[in-house]
Amino acid sequence: MSTLITTTVQGVQNIKYDASTTAMTIDSTGRVSRPVTPYIYLRGNSAGEVVSHGSAADYTNWSTETVQGGMAFNSSNGRITVPVNGIYAIAAKFYFWINNAAEHGVMIQKNSTTFQEYFTDLADVGNAGRTDHTVTVSEVLKLNANDYISFNCNADISGGSNHTNCQMVMLG
C-alpha cells in the first residue's frame, strides 16, 4: 500500500536545483520564469539567390544570432539539434525569389524525414519575369534529445538577413 504525502508551501519564490542554482522563479502574480530555456535564432547570411528551384537542397545559409540552453546549429548540413526532450515551437520565414513559373517549396524535416511541406505553385505566372513571395512555416512538435530539424528547399530563395530567418524555442 502506498501513501500519498502532500505538503503546502507558502511564500516560495525560487525553486532550486541545488543550494546555488535557481531552477525556476515564481513572481507575486504567479508568472513562472526559467533562467535557461533552449532557444535559437538564425538569420540569412547572404543577400541574393542562395538556393535554386530544382536543387532540393538542405538550407544552410544561416548565421547564428542567438543561441542558449544547449541548442546547436551545424552550418555544414543546416541541422538544428535540440538538447533535451520537450515540446518545441519552430517558425521560419523564406523569401522566394522566383525566376521561373513552377512549384516552389520548403519541407520541414525531423531527423532527415519530411513531416510538413509548404509550397507555392506559380504555374499561372507564365513569363511575367521574377515574382517574389514570402513563405512562413511554423510547427509545434515533440522532440527528443539530439533530434534535429532541417529545411529541405526546392525553390529560388533569397538568403538576406531581413528576408530569411528561423527561430526554435522549447515550450515545455
URFEN-V70902 format. One record per residue. N is the residue number from 1. RES is the residue in one small letter. PSI is psi in degrees with one decimal (NA if undefined). OMEGA is omega in radians with two decimals (999 if undefined). Layout:
N|RES|PSI|OMEGA / N|RES|PSI|OMEGA
This chain:
1|m|131.8|3.11 / 2|s|151.1|-3.12 / 3|t|129.2|3.09 / 4|l|124.9|3.13 / 5|i|124.8|3.10 / 6|t|147.8|3.08 / 7|t|152.7|3.07 / 8|t|126.5|3.13 / 9|v|123.1|3.12 / 10|q|147.6|3.08 / 11|g|15.4|3.12 / 12|v|124.6|3.13 / 13|q|-37.1|-3.10 / 14|n|136.6|3.01 / 15|i|128.0|-3.01 / 16|k|146.2|3.03 / 17|y|-46.0|3.02 / 18|d|-171.4|-3.05 / 19|a|-22.7|-3.03 / 20|s|-9.4|-3.03 / 21|t|114.4|3.07 / 22|t|121.6|-3.11 / 23|a|-27.4|-3.10 / 24|m|146.2|3.10 / 25|t|137.5|3.08 / 26|i|120.9|-3.13 / 27|d|-179.8|-3.02 / 28|s|-19.1|3.12 / 29|t|-2.7|3.12 / 30|g|2.5|3.09 / 31|r|135.8|-3.11 / 32|v|131.7|3.05 / 33|s|147.7|3.09 / 34|r|139.0|-3.10 / 35|p|-28.3|3.14 / 36|v|116.0|3.05 / 37|t|124.3|3.10 / 38|p|125.4|-3.04 / 39|y|146.2|3.02 / 40|i|142.7|3.07 / 41|y|122.7|-3.11 / 42|l|145.9|3.08 / 43|r|151.2|3.04 / 44|g|143.3|-3.06 / 45|n|10.3|-3.13 / 46|s|117.4|3.09 / 47|a|153.8|-3.11 / 48|g|176.9|-3.09 / 49|e|120.8|-3.07 / 50|v|-18.2|3.05 / 51|v|139.9|-3.09 / 52|s|147.5|3.05 / 53|h|138.2|-3.13 / 54|g|-6.6|-3.08 / 55|s|-29.0|-3.07 / 56|a|56.3|-3.06 / 57|a|148.3|3.01 / 58|d|134.7|-3.09 / 59|y|120.5|-3.11 / 60|t|0.7|-2.99 / 61|n|48.7|3.14 / 62|w|149.4|2.87 / 63|s|144.2|-3.08 / 64|t|119.4|3.10 / 65|e|-48.3|-3.09 / 66|t|136.5|3.04 / 67|v|136.7|3.09 / 68|q|161.9|3.03 / 69|g|21.3|3.05 / 70|g|0.1|3.06 / 71|m|150.9|-3.11 / 72|a|143.9|3.06 / 73|f|130.8|3.10 / 74|n|110.0|-3.06 / 75|s|-15.6|3.14 / 76|s|-27.2|-3.13 / 77|n|-1.0|3.08 / 78|g|14.3|-3.06 / 79|r|135.9|3.03 / 80|i|115.5|-3.05 / 81|t|136.0|-3.12 / 82|v|147.2|-3.05 / 83|p|-26.9|-3.03 / 84|v|159.6|3.05 / 85|n|143.0|3.07 / 86|g|-178.6|3.05 / 87|i|127.6|-3.07 / 88|y|141.2|3.00 / 89|a|133.6|-3.14 / 90|i|131.4|3.05 / 91|a|132.5|3.11 / 92|a|150.3|3.12 / 93|k|129.5|3.12 / 94|f|132.3|3.14 / 95|y|105.1|3.13 / 96|f|120.8|3.14 / 97|w|76.8|-2.86 / 98|i|119.7|-3.12 / 99|n|-4.9|-3.13 / 100|n|156.0|-3.13 / 101|a|97.2|-3.11 / 102|a|179.7|3.08 / 103|e|124.5|-3.14 / 104|h|141.2|-3.06 / 105|g|165.7|3.06 / 106|v|132.0|3.09 / 107|m|126.4|3.03 / 108|i|130.7|-3.12 / 109|q|140.4|3.01 / 110|k|118.4|-3.12 / 111|n|45.5|3.08 / 112|s|10.1|3.10 / 113|t|125.5|-3.14 / 114|t|129.8|3.06 / 115|f|-9.7|3.07 / 116|q|139.0|3.14 / 117|e|143.0|3.07 / 118|y|117.8|-3.07 / 119|f|150.2|2.97 / 120|t|124.0|-3.14 / 121|d|114.1|-3.11 / 122|l|32.4|-3.12 / 123|a|-26.8|-3.12 / 124|d|-3.8|-3.11 / 125|v|-33.3|-3.14 / 126|g|-142.4|-3.10 / 127|n|40.7|-3.09 / 128|a|-1.8|-3.09 / 129|g|-163.6|-3.09 / 130|r|139.5|3.08 / 131|t|132.6|-3.12 / 132|d|139.1|3.09 / 133|h|147.7|3.01 / 134|t|129.5|3.10 / 135|v|125.7|3.10 / 136|t|129.4|3.13 / 137|v|140.2|3.09 / 138|s|143.9|-3.14 / 139|e|154.8|2.96 / 140|v|124.4|-3.10 / 141|l|159.7|3.10 / 142|k|129.9|3.10 / 143|l|149.9|3.05 / 144|n|159.0|3.09 / 145|a|133.9|3.12 / 146|n|2.6|2.93 / 147|d|155.7|3.11 / 148|y|152.3|3.10 / 149|i|140.2|3.03 / 150|s|165.9|-3.13 / 151|f|116.8|3.10 / 152|n|125.0|-3.00 / 153|c|136.6|2.98 / 154|n|72.3|-3.04 / 155|a|160.6|2.96 / 156|d|112.5|-3.06 / 157|i|132.1|3.02 / 158|s|133.5|-3.06 / 159|g|23.5|3.14 / 160|g|150.6|-3.07 / 161|s|-25.0|3.11 / 162|n|4.0|3.14 / 163|h|-38.7|-2.98 / 164|t|127.0|3.12 / 165|n|168.6|-3.09 / 166|c|141.8|3.05 / 167|q|142.1|3.00 / 168|m|136.5|3.12 / 169|v|142.1|3.07 / 170|m|125.5|3.13 / 171|l|-34.3|-3.14 / 172|g|NA|999
